[in-house]
Amino acid sequence: MSERFKAIARQLGVAIYPPMCRTCLLIIRPGAVFCDACIVAIKPIVSKIFPVTRHYTLKVFAVTEYKEPLRDLVTKKFYGDVVATRQLATLMTRFIPLRDMPIDYLVPVPLHWTRYAVRGYNQTYTMAKILGEHCNTPVKRLLWRTRKTAFQWSLSAADRQENVKEAFGLHPWYQWQEMAFLEGKHIVLVDDLCTTGATLIQMAKALAPYKPASISAVVACRAV
């Protein structure tokens, strides 16, 4: 009976508070993010490859470039809008062929604890959990921030590289394990936005010594 009541409650919720398009506010079907007219504004972009080390490159898959209608959803994290974060992940499951990619672990970008305390959640971990459920892949918080860094958006492209240089390390939860625990694994990093790629590159550099088979990344938006 409890499941039946939950279903009724969901139906009543939709009737009282119908889902609306995040752009034009038209009523849309449950589970959708944008209406049919606004969804066509999302233009797919090709993946981009960044050099990491002599042996590794980082291929970044994105839904679209960093502009509307997704840009507004990305910035909502600064206001604690968890719904917007979940919607970004939903769009990633639709536009990025996750189920066709070799993935052993999804690894979200870690927040420094001070930033987590202010924001109240880590948007990349929230996104990674949804992506993991979609492709039946475990989420591992393998890395942590070894120091607090400035907001990347406040810096020039050159300063962004220096800002996150050596800012990530293997999380203490995993430091007790043998070095080979990631060897041969396919690691996919998760972020909401990629601009210069500096953050993702530094994360990949922190994981490279553990000899994974590959390191790639999925993001909602990428600057082009």
C-alpha positions, -999 to +999 in steps of 0.1 A: +000+000+000+029+024+008+040+022-029+005+030-040+003+060-017+037+072-030+025+070-066-007+090-057+015+116-039+037+119-070+006+124-092-008+150-069+025+168-068+027+169-106-009+182-107-003+209-081+033+218-092+037+208-128+073+206-141+083+236-162+109+242-188+140+258-172+142+283-200+107+294-211+087+280-182+063+261-204+048+230-187+067+199-197+064+161-191+077+148-158+114+140-159+122+164-187+144+195-182+135+216-212+105+218-236+109+204-271+115+239-285+143+247-261+160+213-262+169+219-299+191+248-287+215+222-272+241+216-300+264+186-295+302+192-297+330+169-304+352+156-276+386+172-268+419+156-259+443+172-235+479+160-229+485+148-193+518+129-192+540+110-216+518+080-213+483+095-208+460+118-225+426+130-212+396+128-235+368+151-224+332+144-235+306+172-231+269+177-238+274+210-254+294+243-252+292+266-222+262+287-232+225+288-227+204+269-219+229+248-199+250+277-186+223+288-162+220+253-148+257+252-141+258+285-122+229+274-100+253+255-078+264+287-062+229+291-049+226+255-036+202+245-064+205+207-062+176+202-087+196+221-114+226+198-107+205+167-110+190+180-143+225+185-157+233+149-149+200+138-166+210+157-197+245+140-196+228+106-196+209+116-227+236+133-247+268+114-237+270+077-247+280+065-212+268+030-217+291+026-247+322+038-228+346+015-209+341+027-173+352+010-141+350+039-117+334+074-119+354+099-100+338+133-091+359+165-087+364+169-050+356+201-031+377+216-004+360+211+029+356+249+034+338+252+001+316+222+009+306+238+042+294+269+024+277+253-005+262+224+014+269+197-013+293+187-040+276+191-073+300+168-091+293+139-066+256+144-070+260+142-108+283+112-106+257+093-085+231+098-112+255+088-140+265+057-120+229+046-116+224+051-154+253+030-165+256+007-134+290+019-125+304+026-090+313+061-079+347+064-061+359+096-044+395+086-050+409+121-048+408+150-023+419+186-024+452+189-006+448+227-003+422+253-009+423+269-043+408+301-057+377+299-079+389+290-114+364+314-130+381+343-113+415+337-129+431+340-163+438+309-184+475+309-174+467+314-137+442+286-137+469+261-145+490+273-115+460+276-092+453+238-093+489+226-098+494+196-075+461+204-057+449+168-057+461+137-040+448+102-034+422+103-007+433+090+027+406+063+025+425+047-003+461+053+007+463+020+026+457+000-005+483-015-028+495+007-056+480-018-081+444-013-070+437+010-100+460-007-124+442-016-157+410+002-147+392+027-168+387+059-149+361+086-159+363+119-141+330+139-136+327+177-136+300+202-145+322+225-166+355+223-185+371+255-196+409+252-199+409+216-186+433+225-158+414+209-130+407+177-149+443+175-160+457+178-125+433+151-113+445+128-141+481+135-131+473+125-095+459+092-108+485+084-135+510+069-111+485+041-103+486+029-139+450+029-149+441+016-184+427+050-194+416+083-178+388+103-195+362+128-183+325+137-188+312+172-183+279+190-189+296+219-207+329+228-223+342+262-233+350+263-270 
